[in-house]
């Protein structure tokens, strides 16, 4: 075994693999596909591009001072332009800048300026996403990055020891913040936990609700399978964080008992495949209309109780009351937290992990 084989062997030990990509690439253009992105459960084909989970991450290296980024963003209509922003970070995860989609459909190309000399590493974090039917979503998807001068290449993001799959709705993908891919609670929690080798992958989108996403045994099994696939190879903790349920109260009204049963079915299907997983349930956070009867005659506490009852009957599930997590003044509307509110969710989840 020569020196380089020994180094490769050492690098492969443990839960993470050190990338072997060249640090000085020679290409001027990259065309990333979903498998090049970390922290994504999805690869759904659309016209001209494939859709991924919210907050999927692409790692690149370049010596260019400017990059032209091509993307599709059907999410970026008048209501969701803030949700659609792609954030760019340097190798230490310091914020560098953003790609701000226009209020229009189709493929667009925008440039981002970068400082420094020689080859540097950057992370592109795709934005939040929103519903496209009862169990589908749409978001911002990068299809090409071109080095205006110099060259560019893609790098692999090693799998983490400890992994989280967060199953939720618009709050889970950062809605209400001024920039989902910078201030959403999953992004803030990623930043806080990264030093301890944790990752967070999003399973959710805006306007998602339990009886739409997971209305059948087949969909419940598919959701469990996606989580298990993300946990494969993890040598540390494997955690499903369940933050879904508020839209069953206030968007597409569902029976709380049915919501609880559907949720628990997914938990059970995941646990049946891997009895080392943990499920943490955070019941719906405060809403200004939470005590007003919905069209089915239920209040939000009925949904909290249904989730709590199902969680308490399973030893591998822990449940926490989400109502007091976000301070009442830290909302942008009747349900979505502002930047500070998202930080409060991140801080709380970190405290209970």
N, C-alpha and C positions, 0 to 999 in steps of 0.2 A: 504494500500500500504506500503510495507516494504522499508527499506533504499535503497536496491539495485534496486527495481522497480522505486523509485523516481529518482535515479541517471540515470537510463536508460531513463526515461521520459525526464529529462533535456537534456541529450545528443542527443535526437532525435529532439529537437527543432531547427528550422532553416534549412539551405540548406545543412549542412554537418552533417554526423552521425559519432560519435566517434566509432572506431572499438571495438568490444567486444571479439576479439580473445584472447586466452591465451598468455601472454607474455613469458611463459616458456613452449614451446612445447616439446613433448616427441618423435616425429618421427625423424628418421634419414634421410628419403628420402621424397621429395615432387615431385609430377608430375603435374606441373601447366598446366591448359588449358586456352584458350583465355579469358574466363570470369574472370580469376584471375588477368588479366592484366588491368591496367588503360590506358586511352588515346588510345583506338583502336576502329576503326569502322568496322573492318573485323574479320571474323572467317571462313577462306576458307580452306577446307580440302585438304590435299596433302597426299602423301604416307608416313605414319609414323608420320605425324605431321600436325598441322594447321597453316596457315599463318595469320599474323596480320598486322596492320598498322605499318609504320615506327615509331620508338621511343615509342612503347608500353612499359609500366613500370610494373615491378613486385616488390612488397615490401615484404621483408622477415625479420624474426628475427632468430638469431642463437647464440649459445655460442661456435661454432666451430672456430678453427683457420685456417681451410682450407676447401674449398668447391669444390666438383667435379661437373662441369656443363656439362650436355649433351645437344647437340643442333644439328639442321640441318641448313646448310647454303649453299644452291645452288647458292646463290649470290656470294660466295667467289671464283670466278675464277680469273685469272691473272689480269683482268681489274678492279676488284671491291673488292679486299681484304681490302682496307682501309674503304670502305663503309660498310663493314660487321661487324665491331668491336662492341661488346657489352661493354658498359661502366658501371662500378659499383661505386655507391656513398654511403656515410654513411648517418646517420639520419639527418644531417644538410646539405646534398647535397654537401659535399666536395668530390672531386674525389678520389677514392680509387685505382682503377686499371681497367683492361680490360680482356675480353675474345677475343682472336684474332683467328678467323677461319683460317684453312689451305686452300690452293689453291687446293681444292678437293671437291668431292660430297660425300654424305652419312652422317651417324650419327657419331659424334665425341664427346669425353669427354675430357675436360681440367680442370685443377685445378686453383683456385685463393686463395692466402694466405691472411688472415685477421688478423689484430692486435687487441689487447684488451682482456679483460676478461669478464666473465658473458655474459648475453644476450645483443646483439647489433642489431640495425636495419640497413638494407641495401636496396638500390634500384638498380635493374638491368634494364638498359635501352637498349632495343634491337636496332638494327642498322637501317641504311637507307635501302632502297630496290630499285629494278630496274624492268624494264618491263618484262613481260612474255606474249607477244601478245599485241593486241591493247588495251585491257581493263582489264589487269590482271598484277600481280606483283609477285616477289619472294624476299625473304630476309632471315635474320637469325632468327630462332625460337628455343627458349629454351624448352626442353621437360622434363628435370629432373635435380634436384639439390640434391646432397647427402652431408651430413656433414661427413667429414672424421673422425672426432671425435666429440662427442657431439650430439646435436639435432638441428632441424630446423623446422620452421613453416612459413606459409604465413600470411600476414596482409592485411587488406583492405585499399585502398587509398580513402579517402572521396572525394565525388564530390565537385568541386569548385563552388563558387558563380557566377563567370564570366567565360565564356567559349569561346574558339576560335576553329573553324575548318579551317585549312589552306589547300586550294585546289591548288595543284601545281605539279611540275615536279622534275627533279633531283636536281635543286637548292633548292627546298623546303625540300628535304630530306638530304641536307648537302653535296652533291657531290662537289668536289673541295677542301674541307677541309681535314686536315690530319686525322681526326677521326669524322665521321658524328655525332655519338651519344655523342660527347663532344663539337664540335665546329660548328655544323650546326646552321643556324640562328634560327630555331625553338627551339633548345635546349637553345641557349643563351637567347632567348626571354622568355622561360619558367622560367629560372633562375631569370630574371629581374622582372617578373610579379608575381612570386609565393607569395611574401610577401603581395601582395594585393589581394590574393585569386583568381588568374586567372589560367586556364589550357589551354594547346594547344594540339589538336589532329590532326594528319596528315591524310589528304586524298590526297595521291599522291605517285608517284614513279618515278624513273629515266626513261627518254625517254617517259614519258606520254605526250600526246597532246590532245587538246580539242576534235577534231573530231575523236579520238579513244576512249577516256574515256567516252565522252558524245555525241556520234554521233547520237543517236536516242532519241525520247521522253521517251522511257522506261528507258534508261540509265540515262537520265537527272533526271527523277523522282526518280530512285534508289539513285542517288547522293544526291538529296535533302532530301530524307527519312533518309539517314545515318546521315546527319548533324542535322536534326530535332531530331532524336533519341539521339544524343549526347547532345543536348540542353535541353532535357526533364528534368524538375525539377530545372533548373537554376533560381535563383531569382535575378541575376544581369544581366549583358550584355551578349548577344548572338551574336557572330560576325563570319561571314564567311569572311575569307581573301582569295581573288582570286589572285593567282600568277601564273596562267597558261596561256600559249600562245606563248612562244618563240619557242617551238618545232613545232608549226603549221607553223612557218616561216622557220625553218631550219632543221627539222628532217623528218616529213611526211607532205609535203606542203599542206595547205588547203586555201581556199578562205577566206580572212579576214572577209568579210561580214558574211559568214556562221559560222565562229568562234565566232563572236560577238553574233549572233542569238542563237547559241547553249549555250553559256555561260549565256546569259540573261534568257534563258528558265529555266535553273536550278535555278537561283536566284528567278525567279517568282514562281516556284513550291515550293521552300522553304518558301518564304514569304506568299504564299497562305495558308500554314499550320500554320504559326506563324508570325503575323504582328509585333512582337517585335524584330525580328532579324534585324541585320544590315549587309550589305555587303560592304566590303572595297576592292576595286580593285587596285592592284598595277600593272601597265602595265609592259611589259617585260623590264628588266634591259638592260644595254648596252651590245652589242656584237661587237666584232672587225669587223665582216662582215655585220653589220646591214644596211649599205647603198648599199650593193651589191644585185642586183636583184636575187631573188630565181628562181626556175624553173617555177613558175607561173607568174613571172614578178612583184612580189611585194617586197617592202623593209619592214624592221621591223616596221617602223612608220605607215605603213598601218594597222598593227595589233593593234598597240597602239591606233590608231584613231578609229578603229572599236569597241574596248572595251570601249573607252571613250564615244563614241556616245551612246552606249547602256546604260552605267552607268548614263549618264547625263539625260536620259529620265525617270529615276526612282528615286523617292524621298528617298527611303530606301537604295540607293546605293551611296557611295562616291568613287571617282576615283582619283588616284594620278599617276603622271608620274614617272615611274620606271627608266628611262634612267640615271638620275644623281645620283641615290642612292649609287651605288658602284663606288669608284674612279677607274679610268681607269687602274692604276697600280696594283690593287688588284685582279688579276685574275690568274688562273692556266693555262687557255687555252683561247679560243676565247669567252667562255660564262660562265664558272663556276668560282665563286669567291673563293679566298683563305680564310684562317681563318679570316683575317682582314676584307675581303669583306663580309663574313657572319655576322660578328659583326656589320658592317655598316647597313646591312639590318635589323638586330634585333633592332638596335638603332633607325632607321628611323621609323619602324612600331610602336615601343613603343611611339615615338613622335606624331604619328597621331592617336593613339587609343583614 
